[in-house]
Amino acid sequence: MQSSYQFIAKGNYSLKNVRLETGFEYDNEVVIRTKTDLFCIEIEDGKIKSVKPNNPDLEAIDAKRKLMLPAFKDMHIHLDKTLYGLPWQALSPKRRTVKDMIAYEQEIIPGLLKTSVERAEQLIDLLQNYGTNFARTHFNIDPTSGLKSLENLEKALENKKSSFSAELVAFPQHGVYYTESAPLMKEAAKLKNVGFIGGLDPLSIDGSIEKVLDFTVQLALDNKKGIDIHLHEAGSGMKTINYLIDKAIENPELQGKTFVSHAFALAYLNTKEAEEIAEKLAAAKVGIASSVPFRGKIMPIPTLKKYGVNVLIGNDNVQDYWSTFGSGNMLQKTNLIAELYGYESEFELSRALEFATQNVLPLNNKGEQQWPKTGDEANVVLVDASCSAEAVSRISHVEGLMNKGNLFWKK
């Protein structure tokens, strides 16, 4: 699949007829509507130079009254391994455990690596089609892949650098000690492009919470990296989360750079327990990266947000051999969050957009315009919607994408 965008402009240029949110309309202190107006936006050197009242006669690129929003970010995805671009294949019922999947990966990785550059590019095209210009992507580090998954991913990202960027997580998908991955992890951790040290279910895969987390934490400290650990475990999951919280408190340089992906154990907590762990996570500045749905359980995302936990959202697997699902659409993911947690009013839907943009919103809670401002990075989407609330509710079409000032428009 080729990208559905065509390149329009870069460098210094202006847009006219850009719709921006300007405030809320109230009825007895209840937000009933989002106010918007048209503006001219000047772009210079990858940043927003000015935001001015609209001049329809200006010699500028016509944004066609589309709504400008912050570009979307996918904060948990695996760009290095996807079946997207290959013939359709649903999830096999034969492989039920993570260890089953590890054995399967060991069989298929050598073949998949032959086309992983092209398939990563196709998956990036899919994400961009839905308005995403940035991702935190995990890449396999294991004896079967070696550093080849990383090398191929870096080639794909280099080919897409004008319209897409990513931060990289070295992910020991086959365990740190379950397979001989520790030496490879040490090698990957030294690389400049790698920003985070990953991990996977330390007790069920490697047989020890302490040994694996001590290794992971020390590797992050030694190489000045962040931490982002996959944690699917329910029974031992809370012990792992608390251990990581303690490590972040002991090592302040890890605070704000440490995340637990999935953290499904949180879905089994009662209200009081969820509030207690949310308070601890926030105090230690340990974030949660969630792909949201969890087969019959609902993650306590509103509680985490209430206590100030940094909650990141991503698509995780997009139609690969780990999951049949995954659209690649961050607006669709945000729409699902809104439906699951009952965010249905104008105000609540407008706030829910933060799950797609990772906490950047055009209006603050008081309805005051806070984005875009002069000097902001020119990373935006142009959406066929009247306001953020409509975009979330209707999963509106993205018509344009701007990455660091490079403008692309749907063909």
VOKOL-84331 format. One line per 5 residues: number of its first residue (from 0); for each residue x, y, z of C-alpha. Coordinates in nm, 2 decimals. Layout:
BEGIN
NUM = X:Y:Z | ...
***
This chain:
BEGIN
0 = 0.00:0.00:0.00 | 0.13:0.34:-0.10 | 0.08:0.65:0.12 | -0.25:0.83:0.04 | -0.08:1.17:0.09
5 = 0.09:1.39:-0.16 | 0.36:1.64:-0.06 | 0.24:2.00:-0.06 | 0.49:2.23:0.10 | 0.79:2.27:0.33
10 = 1.01:2.55:0.46 | 0.84:2.89:0.49 | 0.48:2.92:0.38 | 0.13:3.02:0.50 | -0.21:2.85:0.53
15 = -0.54:3.03:0.51 | -0.89:2.92:0.60 | -0.76:2.71:0.90 | -1.03:2.63:1.16 | -0.92:2.66:1.52
20 = -1.10:2.62:1.84 | -1.14:2.95:2.03 | -1.35:2.87:2.34 | -1.65:2.70:2.49 | -2.01:2.81:2.48
25 = -2.20:2.76:2.81 | -2.55:2.71:2.93 | -2.57:2.76:3.31 | -2.20:2.68:3.34 | -2.24:2.36:3.13
30 = -2.03:2.34:2.81 | -2.28:2.29:2.52 | -2.07:2.38:2.22 | -1.71:2.45:2.11 | -1.66:2.78:1.93
35 = -1.42:2.80:1.63 | -1.30:3.06:1.39 | -1.09:3.08:1.07 | -0.72:3.18:1.09 | -0.41:3.22:0.88
40 = -0.11:3.02:1.00 | 0.25:3.10:0.91 | 0.51:2.82:0.91 | 0.88:2.89:0.93 | 1.17:2.64:0.98
45 = 0.94:2.36:1.11 | 0.76:2.58:1.36 | 0.45:2.79:1.38 | 0.57:3.15:1.33 | 0.23:3.32:1.37
50 = -0.14:3.27:1.41 | -0.34:3.56:1.26 | -0.71:3.64:1.18 | -0.81:3.48:0.85 | -0.75:3.66:0.52
55 = -0.92:3.46:0.25 | -0.75:3.68:-0.02 | -0.40:3.60:0.11 | -0.18:3.41:-0.14 | -0.14:3.10:0.07
60 = -0.23:2.73:0.08 | -0.60:2.69:0.13 | -0.68:2.46:0.43 | -1.04:2.45:0.31 | -1.19:2.53:0.66
65 = -1.06:2.20:0.80 | -1.00:2.18:1.18 | -0.64:2.20:1.28 | -0.55:1.98:1.57 | -0.21:1.86:1.72
70 = -0.08:1.56:1.52 | -0.14:1.22:1.68 | 0.11:1.01:1.86 | 0.11:0.63:1.90 | 0.29:0.56:2.22
75 = 0.30:0.18:2.21 | 0.34:0.00:1.89 | 0.56:-0.27:1.72 | 0.66:-0.13:1.38 | 0.92:-0.40:1.33
80 = 0.68:-0.70:1.32 | 0.36:-0.68:1.14 | 0.16:-0.89:0.89 | 0.02:-0.57:0.74 | 0.10:-0.57:0.37
85 = 0.09:-0.95:0.36 | -0.21:-1.17:0.29 | -0.48:-1.17:0.56 | -0.41:-1.40:0.86 | -0.62:-1.42:1.18
90 = -0.48:-1.51:1.51 | -0.42:-1.89:1.56 | -0.60:-2.06:1.85 | -0.30:-2.30:1.87 | -0.08:-2.04:2.03
95 = -0.23:-1.94:2.37 | 0.07:-1.84:2.59 | 0.35:-1.59:2.56 | 0.59:-1.88:2.55 | 0.39:-2.04:2.27
100 = 0.44:-1.71:2.08 | 0.81:-1.69:2.15 | 0.86:-2.04:2.00 | 0.65:-1.93:1.70 | 0.86:-1.62:1.65
105 = 1.18:-1.82:1.66 | 1.04:-2.01:1.36 | 0.91:-1.72:1.15 | 1.15:-1.43:1.22 | 1.42:-1.53:0.97
110 = 1.17:-1.52:0.69 | 0.99:-1.20:0.81 | 1.32:-1.01:0.84 | 1.36:-1.03:0.46 | 1.07:-0.79:0.41
115 = 1.05:-0.61:0.74 | 1.17:-0.28:0.60 | 0.90:-0.26:0.34 | 0.63:-0.38:0.59 | 0.74:-0.13:0.85
120 = 0.70:0.15:0.59 | 0.36:0.02:0.50 | 0.25:0.02:0.86 | 0.39:0.38:0.90 | 0.18:0.48:0.59
125 = -0.13:0.33:0.76 | -0.06:0.53:1.08 | 0.00:0.85:0.89 | -0.32:0.80:0.69 | -0.50:0.84:1.03
130 = -0.30:1.14:1.14 | -0.01:1.00:1.34 | 0.34:1.15:1.28 | 0.52:1.00:1.59 | 0.54:0.67:1.77
135 = 0.72:0.50:2.05 | 0.80:0.17:1.89 | 0.94:-0.14:2.05 | 1.17:-0.36:1.84 | 1.28:-0.72:1.91
140 = 1.61:-0.79:2.07 | 1.65:-1.17:2.09 | 1.90:-1.44:1.97 | 1.69:-1.51:1.66 | 1.68:-1.14:1.54
145 = 2.01:-1.02:1.69 | 2.02:-0.65:1.60 | 1.86:-0.71:1.26 | 1.51:-0.60:1.36 | 1.66:-0.27:1.48
150 = 1.86:-0.22:1.16 | 1.57:-0.28:0.94 | 1.34:-0.05:1.14 | 1.60:0.23:1.13 | 1.61:0.19:0.75
155 = 1.23:0.23:0.73 | 1.23:0.53:0.96 | 1.51:0.69:0.76 | 1.30:0.65:0.44 | 1.00:0.82:0.62
160 = 1.19:1.09:0.81 | 1.02:1.38:0.63 | 0.68:1.28:0.76 | 0.73:1.05:1.06 | 0.96:1.01:1.36
165 = 0.99:0.76:1.65 | 1.16:0.69:1.98 | 1.29:0.33:2.01 | 1.25:0.07:2.29 | 1.49:-0.23:2.30
170 = 1.24:-0.51:2.37 | 1.36:-0.86:2.49 | 1.05:-1.03:2.35 | 1.20:-1.37:2.42 | 1.29:-1.29:2.78
175 = 1.62:-1.16:2.91 | 1.74:-1.50:3.05 | 1.47:-1.74:2.90 | 1.68:-1.70:2.59 | 2.03:-1.55:2.59
180 = 1.92:-1.19:2.53 | 2.11:-1.01:2.81 | 2.43:-0.96:2.60 | 2.23:-0.83:2.31 | 2.04:-0.59:2.54
185 = 2.37:-0.45:2.67 | 2.48:-0.40:2.31 | 2.15:-0.23:2.21 | 2.15:-0.01:2.52 | 2.48:0.16:2.41
190 = 2.32:0.28:2.08 | 2.24:0.64:2.05 | 1.90:0.59:1.87 | 1.77:0.36:2.14 | 1.59:0.57:2.41
195 = 1.43:0.30:2.63 | 1.51:-0.04:2.78 | 1.22:-0.27:2.75 | 1.12:-0.58:2.94 | 0.86:-0.87:2.94
200 = 0.67:-1.04:3.23 | 0.98:-1.10:3.45 | 0.83:-1.37:3.67 | 0.64:-1.59:3.42 | 0.91:-1.57:3.14
205 = 1.24:-1.54:3.33 | 1.14:-1.67:3.67 | 1.24:-1.37:3.88 | 1.11:-1.02:3.93 | 1.41:-0.89:4.12
210 = 1.68:-1.03:3.89 | 1.52:-0.90:3.57 | 1.43:-0.56:3.70 | 1.76:-0.51:3.87 | 1.93:-0.58:3.53
215 = 1.69:-0.36:3.34 | 1.72:-0.07:3.59 | 2.10:-0.09:3.60 | 2.12:-0.10:3.22 | 1.90:0.21:3.19
220 = 2.11:0.39:3.45 | 2.44:0.30:3.30 | 2.33:0.42:2.96 | 2.10:0.71:3.06 | 1.79:0.55:2.90
225 = 1.43:0.53:3.00 | 1.24:0.21:3.09 | 0.93:0.07:2.93 | 0.83:-0.28:3.04 | 0.56:-0.50:2.90
230 = 0.36:-0.65:3.19 | 0.07:-0.88:3.11 | 0.09:-1.07:3.44 | -0.21:-1.05:3.67 | -0.11:-1.24:3.98
235 = 0.25:-1.12:4.02 | 0.19:-0.80:3.83 | 0.14:-0.57:4.13 | 0.46:-0.69:4.29 | 0.64:-0.60:3.97
240 = 0.48:-0.25:3.95 | 0.56:-0.18:4.32 | 0.92:-0.30:4.27 | 0.96:-0.06:3.97 | 0.81:0.22:4.17
245 = 1.06:0.16:4.45 | 1.34:0.17:4.19 | 1.22:0.50:4.05 | 1.21:0.65:4.40 | 1.57:0.52:4.47
250 = 1.69:0.66:4.14 | 1.53:1.00:4.07 | 1.69:1.01:3.72 | 1.44:0.74:3.62 | 1.14:0.95:3.72
255 = 0.94:1.07:3.43 | 1.12:0.82:3.21 | 0.98:0.49:3.35 | 0.67:0.32:3.21 | 0.48:0.00:3.25
260 = 0.31:-0.10:2.93 | -0.03:-0.28:2.96 | -0.01:-0.33:3.34 | -0.32:-0.55:3.33 | -0.29:-0.63:3.70
265 = -0.44:-0.28:3.76 | -0.77:-0.40:3.61 | -0.82:-0.65:3.89 | -0.80:-0.39:4.17 | -1.10:-0.25:4.36
270 = -1.16:0.12:4.37 | -0.95:0.19:4.69 | -0.66:-0.03:4.57 | -0.66:0.15:4.23 | -0.65:0.49:4.40
275 = -0.36:0.38:4.63 | -0.15:0.25:4.35 | -0.23:0.56:4.13 | -0.11:0.78:4.40 | 0.21:0.59:4.43
280 = 0.27:0.58:4.06 | 0.22:0.96:4.04 | 0.45:1.03:4.33 | 0.73:0.82:4.17 | 0.65:0.96:3.82
285 = 0.61:0.62:3.68 | 0.37:0.62:3.38 | 0.14:0.36:3.22 | 0.13:0.29:2.85 | -0.20:0.13:2.76
290 = -0.36:-0.02:2.45 | -0.68:0.01:2.65 | -0.90:-0.31:2.59 | -0.83:-0.62:2.80 | -1.08:-0.90:2.73
295 = -1.35:-0.85:2.99 | -1.16:-0.62:3.22 | -1.15:-0.24:3.21 | -0.83:-0.06:3.30 | -0.87:0.22:3.57
300 = -0.76:0.49:3.33 | -0.98:0.77:3.48 | -0.84:0.69:3.83 | -0.48:0.70:3.70 | -0.55:1.04:3.53
305 = -0.73:1.17:3.84 | -0.41:1.12:4.05 | -0.18:1.26:3.79 | -0.03:0.95:3.64 | 0.11:1.00:3.29
310 = -0.11:0.77:3.08 | 0.01:0.70:2.73 | -0.20:0.53:2.46 | -0.10:0.32:2.16 | -0.23:0.07:1.91
315 = 0.02:-0.20:2.02 | -0.02:-0.48:1.76 | -0.17:-0.38:1.43 | -0.31:-0.69:1.25 | -0.01:-0.91:1.32
320 = 0.05:-1.27:1.46 | -0.01:-1.15:1.82 | -0.34:-0.99:1.75 | -0.61:-1.00:1.49 | -0.71:-0.65:1.57
325 = -0.56:-0.30:1.56 | -0.66:-0.03:1.32 | -0.36:0.20:1.36 | -0.61:0.48:1.41 | -0.55:0.69:1.72
330 = -0.88:0.87:1.69 | -1.06:0.53:1.68 | -0.86:0.44:1.99 | -0.97:0.76:2.16 | -1.33:0.70:2.05
335 = -1.31:0.36:2.22 | -1.18:0.51:2.54 | -1.47:0.77:2.54 | -1.72:0.49:2.49 | -1.57:0.27:2.76
340 = -1.55:0.54:3.02 | -1.87:0.73:2.94 | -1.70:1.05:2.80 | -2.00:1.17:2.60 | -2.06:1.54:2.67
345 = -1.91:1.81:2.46 | -1.66:1.89:2.73 | -1.56:1.53:2.81 | -1.52:1.44:2.44 | -1.30:1.75:2.39
350 = -1.08:1.64:2.68 | -1.06:1.29:2.55 | -0.87:1.41:2.25 | -0.56:1.42:2.47 | -0.53:1.04:2.44
355 = -0.46:1.08:2.07 | -0.24:1.39:2.10 | -0.07:1.28:2.43 | -0.19:1.56:2.65 | -0.18:1.85:2.40
360 = -0.53:2.02:2.36 | -0.63:2.33:2.17 | -0.83:2.46:2.47 | -0.76:2.43:2.84 | -1.03:2.32:3.09
365 = -1.15:2.68:3.12 | -1.20:2.71:2.74 | -0.90:2.93:2.69 | -0.70:2.88:2.37 | -0.36:2.73:2.45
370 = -0.26:2.57:2.11 | -0.13:2.65:1.86 | 0.11:2.92:1.98 | 0.40:3.10:1.82 | 0.71:2.88:1.85
375 = 0.52:2.55:1.87 | 0.65:2.26:1.66 | 0.45:2.25:1.33 | 0.32:1.90:1.39 | -0.05:1.91:1.31
380 = -0.34:1.73:1.14 | -0.62:1.89:0.94 | -0.95:1.71:1.01 | -1.29:1.71:0.85 | -1.47:1.81:1.18
385 = -1.62:2.12:1.34 | -1.44:2.06:1.67 | -1.24:1.81:1.88 | -1.55:1.66:2.03 | -1.69:1.58:1.69
390 = -1.36:1.44:1.57 | -1.35:1.20:1.87 | -1.71:1.10:1.85 | -1.73:1.05:1.47 | -1.37:0.94:1.42
395 = -1.34:1.21:1.16 | -1.13:1.18:0.84 | -0.79:1.33:0.85 | -0.73:1.53:0.53 | -0.38:1.68:0.60
400 = -0.07:1.60:0.80 | 0.21:1.83:0.89 | 0.54:1.70:1.03 | 0.80:1.95:1.14 | 0.65:2.19:0.89
405 = 0.64:1.94:0.60 | 0.28:1.95:0.47 | 0.11:1.65:0.31 | -0.25:1.64:0.18 | -0.48:1.35:0.09
410 = -0.47:1.27:-0.28
***
